[in-house]
């Protein structure tokens, strides 16, 4: 089994408390469905800075990260299939699936 980062991009904030409850219920159900495949649940993230060898810019980057999770899967295809169930996809977001390479 390998570990994969699910990097979440986009999505939207709930517009009402009821929508917030619906969104949280969807995320909780997805996490429960993954069971022990969740290596590290991660969570939402705040605004980011872009650091280069010349400066630091508080611009959120070209494709801002909105959250992350680490999961265990047999291979990239299996990780991709798990990511297809992510609730952020229903809110206009995307999931970048990246294998964590063993060093």
Backbone as a ProteinNet text record, in pm:
[ID]
protein_1_A
[PRIMARY]
XXXXXXXXXXXXXXXXXXXXXXXXXXXXXXXXXXXXXXXXXXXXXXXXXXXXXXXXXXXXXXXXXXXXXXXXXXXXXXXXXXXXXXXXXXXXXXXXXXXXXXX
[TERTIARY]
84	0	87.9	42.4	113	25.1	87.3	12.9	1.3	-114	-143.3	-196.5	-154.9	-212.4	-329.6	-442.9	-555.7	-550.5	-512.7	-504.9	-631.5	-709.5	-836.9	-817.9	-879	-873.7	-1016.3	-1042.8	-1173.8	-1281.1	-1399.9	-1516.4	-1574.2	-1671.7	-1730.9	-1774.2	-1783.3	-1830.8	-1983	-2037.1	-2182.6	-2246.9	-2364.4	-2432.9	-2532.1	-2555.2	-2647.2	-2604	-2650.2	-2619.1	-2670.2	-2785.5	-2840.2	-2751.9	-2705.7	-2615.4	-2483.9	-2437.4	-2315.9	-2330.3	-2445.9	-2471.6	-2474.7	-2535.5	-2541.4	-2401.3	-2318.9	-2182.1	-2100.4	-2109.9	-2034.1	-2079.3	-2208.7	-2259.7	-2202.7	-2193.5	-2137	-1990	-1912.4	-1769.8	-1754.5	-1832.6	-1822.8	-1856.7	-1959.2	-1996.3	-1885.7	-1822.5	-1712.9	-1595.2	-1559.7	-1449.9	-1482.3	-1604.1	-1643.8	-1635.8	-1674.8	-1668.7	-1526.8	-1431.5	-1290.8	-1230.7	-1287.3	-1239.2	-1091.9	-1019.6	-877.2	-786.8	-843.8	-762.8	-717.9	-787.8	-749.7	-627.5	-512.3	-388.2	-377.4	-417.5	-417.1	-532.9	-630.4	-749.3	-725.6	-618.2	-592.3	-705.6	-742.9	-850.9	-839.2	-926	-918.2	-792.2	-748.3	-629.1	-661	-576.5	-592.3	-522.2	-514.2	-448.8	-300.7	-245.4	-104.7	-20.2	109.8	209.1	286.5	332.2	420.2	561.3	650.9	788.9	877.8	955.3	1053.6	1191.1	1292.6	1427.1	1445.7	1347.7	1357.3	1265.2	1146.2	1052.9	946.4	857.8	742.3	619.1	522.4	403.6	280.7	197.1	73.8	-37.4	-27.3	-122.5	-205.3	-184.9	-261.7	-215.5	-116.8	-68	-156.1	-110.8	-184.6	-308	-308	-421.8	-433.9	-493.6	-491.3	-544.8	-475.3	-515.2	-626.2	-731.9	-837.8	-839	-763.7	-753.4	-678.8	-661.8	-590.1	-626.6	-599.2	-613.8	-504.6	-457	-363.7	-435.5	-435.5	-500.9	-403.7	-435.1	-356.9	-438.1	-370.9	-438.9	-338	-388.7	-303.2	-216.2	-271.8	-198.2	-269.3	-215.8	-272.8	-417	-446.3	-582.8	-680.6	-642	-728.2	-747.7	-641.3	-651.2	-742.8	-729.4	-815.7	-962.6	-990	-1128.2	-1183.7	-1103.7	-1147.2	-1178.5	-1090	-1106.2	-1232.6	-1280	-1401.3	-1524.3	-1518.3	-1630.2	-1623	-1520.9	-1501	-1612.7	-1671.5	-1780.5	-1743	-1615.6	-1578.8	-1611.3	-1616.7	-1647.4	-1789.6	-1879.2	-2017	-2030.8	-1925.3	-1927.9	-1833.4	-1801.3	-1718.4	-1568.8	-1527.1	-1384.5	-1324	-1194.3	-1122	-1034.8	-991.6	-900.1	-777.3	-661.6	-534.6	-483.9	-455.1	-412.1	-264.3	-181.8	-37.4	19.6	96.3	158.7	274.6	282.6	395.7	502.4	612.8	717.4	803.4	834.3	922	1065.5	1137	1277.3	1368.3
-118.5	0	124	223.8	351.4	459.1	570	684.3	790.1	857.2	959.6	1083.7	1200.3	1325.8	1357.7	1384.7	1441.2	1590.5	1668.8	1814.4	1873.6	1942.4	1997.7	2140.6	2170.2	2304	2350.5	2475.5	2533.2	2490	2473.2	2449.2	2582.6	2578.2	2703.8	2688.2	2799.2	2800.7	2784.9	2712.1	2700	2837.3	2854.8	2983.6	2994.8	2884.7	2887.9	2781	2791.1	2685.8	2548.4	2545.9	2418.5	2357	2440.5	2390.4	2343.9	2415.3	2374.8	2237.7	2210.7	2079.5	1971.1	2003.2	1906.3	1874.4	1978.2	1960.2	1877.2	1910.2	1835.4	1690	1665.9	1528.4	1450.7	1514.6	1448.4	1414.8	1510.2	1484.7	1372.9	1377.4	1273.8	1136	1127.5	999.4	948.1	1038.2	997.9	945.9	1017.6	972.8	837.8	822	694.6	581.7	608.2	508.1	465.2	556.3	522.3	437.4	446.5	364.9	384.6	272.1	279.6	321.9	352.5	406.6	549.6	616.7	752.9	743.6	782.9	781.1	904.3	1020	1146	1228.1	1263.8	1330.6	1470.4	1536.9	1671.4	1764.5	1850.9	1944.5	2064.5	2163.7	2285.4	2363.3	2448.8	2530.2	2677.9	2762.7	2906.5	2959.2	3090.2	3154	3121.2	3107.6	3070.2	3184	3169.4	3258.1	3180.2	3248.4	3187.7	3235.7	3140.2	3172.6	3136.3	3232.1	3208.6	3243.5	3228.3	3264.8	3416	3491.6	3637.2	3706.7	3646.9	3715.5	3621.5	3678.5	3608.3	3692	3628.2	3699.4	3633.4	3713.2	3663.2	3665.4	3572.7	3573.9	3446.4	3352	3227.9	3130.7	3166	3076.9	3077.7	3010.5	3009.9	2919.3	2819.8	2729.5	2701	2793.6	2784.7	2653.3	2603.2	2483.2	2519.7	2438.1	2465	2361.6	2252.2	2151.2	2029.4	1930.5	1808.8	1692.9	1571.5	1447.7	1353.5	1264.1	1160.1	1026.6	948.7	817.8	710.6	588.5	472.9	398.5	360.3	287	194	95.6	-2.1	61.7	158.3	222.6	351.8	420.9	548.7	533	427.3	407.1	390.4	316.1	296.4	428	506	636.4	729.6	730.8	814	777.2	646.8	600.4	648.5	642.9	692.4	841.7	916.3	1062.2	1100.1	1013.4	1043.9	1058.5	1008.6	1021.8	1145.7	1228.5	1344.4	1447.3	1492.7	1590.7	1724.1	1761.2	1890.8	1894.9	1777.5	1771.6	1821	1806.2	1852.6	2002.9	2067.1	2211	2286.7	2227.1	2295.5	2284.4	2207	2191.1	2072.1	2055.3	1943.5	1877.1	1754.8	1681.7	1644.5	1690.4	1651.7	1532.5	1420.3	1297.7	1276.3	1277.3	1270.7	1162.3	1069	964.7	1024.3	983.6	1021.8	914.4	950.4	854.8	823.2	695.6	651.6	686.2	738.8	776	683.5
0	0	0	-70.4	-77.3	-14.9	22.9	74.4	-33.4	-34.3	-133.3	-63.7	-110.9	-65.8	-156.7	-97.3	-169.5	-141.1	-240	-226.2	-285.3	-202.7	-245.1	-293	-407	-465.6	-492.2	-458.9	-489.9	-392.6	-446.2	-363	-320.1	-232	-185.4	-40.9	25	163.2	163.1	261.5	271.4	290	229.3	234.5	349.1	420	533.1	632.9	756.7	854.6	809.8	745.9	698.2	590.2	498.1	394.3	457.9	558.4	629	691.9	750.6	809.6	702.4	587.6	477	426.1	409.9	360.4	459	588.5	689.8	695.3	680.8	680.5	562.6	446.6	328	349.9	404.7	432.3	535.3	642.3	745.6	690.4	606.5	545.9	455.1	379.4	290.4	372.5	478	564.5	627.9	677.5	737.6	636.6	511.7	406.3	371.4	390.4	362.6	473.9	593.5	705.7	733.6	745.4	781.5	666	550.3	440.6	470.2	562.7	600.7	692.5	639.6	716.1	804.4	750.1	823.7	769.2	852.9	801	746.4	788.1	737.8	773.2	680.8	703.7	612.7	633.6	554.1	590.4	499.6	524.2	503.1	562.1	548	423.8	415	299.9	299.3	180.5	167.3	112.2	128.8	69.9	-34.3	-137.9	-236.6	-207	-180.6	-146.3	-264.8	-312.5	-418.4	-363.5	-446.7	-401.3	-397.3	-441.5	-442.8	-343.3	-317.6	-228.3	-174.2	-95.2	-40.1	-73.8	-139.7	-182.8	-120.1	-55.1	6.3	-98.4	-195.4	-306.4	-318.1	-231	-238.1	-344.7	-424.2	-528.8	-651.6	-756.2	-881.9	-877.3	-790.1	-773.4	-623.6	-547.2	-401	-345.8	-247.5	-175.9	-78.5	-72.7	24	136.7	121	225	174.3	262.3	222.8	314.8	266.3	342	291.3	376.8	333.8	346.5	236.7	236.3	190.3	224.6	182.6	77	-31.9	-139.5	-207.6	-278.1	-344.4	-451.9	-525.7	-634.1	-673.8	-773.8	-817.8	-862.7	-936.6	-985.2	-869.5	-767.6	-650.7	-575	-562.7	-495.6	-574.5	-706.1	-790.5	-771.1	-763.7	-746.3	-612.4	-507	-376.3	-386	-451.9	-463.4	-539.3	-627.7	-704.3	-616	-492.6	-401.1	-313.1	-332.8	-246.4	-263.1	-151.9	-158.2	-222.5	-223.3	-282.8	-431.5	-494	-637	-665.4	-567.3	-583.3	-563.5	-512.9	-487.7	-580.2	-696.2	-795	-771.8	-671.8	-643.6	-716.4	-697.2	-756.6	-651	-680	-593	-674.8	-631.6	-691.6	-611.4	-678.1	-611.6	-641.7	-534.8	-551.9	-460.9	-517	-434.9	-355.1	-228.2	-144.2	-164.8	-224.1	-257.1	-135.3	-119.7	-11.6	-46.7	48.8	26.1	105.8
[MASK]
+++++++++++++++++++++++++++++++++++++++++++++++++++++++++++++++++++++++++++++++++++++++++++++++++++++++

